[in-house]
Amino acid sequence: AADAIAQAGCAAAATGNAASRNSGAAALAHTHGTRVLLNPAPAPDESERAELVRLLPLIDVLIPNESEAALLAGVALHDGATAAQAARALQQQGARSVVVTLGRQGALLLHEGQLYQQAAYPVQAVDTTAAGDAFVGAFAVALAEGLAPHEALRRGAAAGALAATQLGAQPSLPQRAAIERMVGE
């Protein structure tokens, strides 16, 4: 696993893994200059929250949804302004960049002091089970392929929207061609 992490363009993890595994993998990736993404899903409980906060300085991009961002930042999210406030609070806790996924309101990225907003792609949602995972996967691939974070944001939003149009988790994960069509490439 160490060789794979060292050679990867980025490493993505979720809090569904044991905190010790995430911590060890993040430290290893950080040592090798591999970008680390963390999706704090499922939302951590109070004891896990403390572990996650300690891990944030090793995280290049933290990708919570609205409820996870609110919990971790201690900010009630009502709109884009409060989502940006939560992203700033999470960045102050150590994450270098923060993406907050906002469902039908799209997503926002706080990166190097710049705030980027991505509108949701209009789709007829039937099942959002895998939308977050699709977002994170497409975002990670885009970063690993050298795209700028705000471009990766577009691909993540497209993948999440496409995933919401199908029933089930694995069957709903979109193919690259569908994502590229949605973002207009």
HELIX and SHEET records of a PDB file:
HELIX    1   1 ALA A    2  GLN A    7  1                                   6    
HELIX    2   2 ALA A   19  THR A   31  1                                  13    
HELIX    3   3 GLU A   46  LEU A   55  1                                  10    
HELIX    4   4 LEU A   56  LEU A   58  5                                   3    
HELIX    5   5 GLU A   66  ALA A   73  1                                   8    
HELIX    6   6 GLY A   80  GLN A   92  1                                  13    
HELIX    7   7 GLY A  103  GLN A  105  5                                   3    
HELIX    8   8 ALA A  131  ALA A  144  1                                  14    
HELIX    9   9 PRO A  149  ALA A  163  1                                  15    
HELIX   10  10 GLN A  170  SER A  172  5                                   3    
HELIX   11  11 ARG A  176  VAL A  183  1                                   8    
SHEET    1   A 6 CYS A  10  ALA A  14  0                                        
SHEET    2   A 6 ARG A  35  ASN A  39  1                                        
SHEET    3   A 6 VAL A  61  LEU A  62  1                                        
SHEET    4   A 6 SER A  97  THR A 101  1                                        
SHEET    5   A 6 ALA A 107  HIS A 111 -1                                        
SHEET    6   A 6 GLN A 114  GLN A 118 -1                                        
END                                                                             
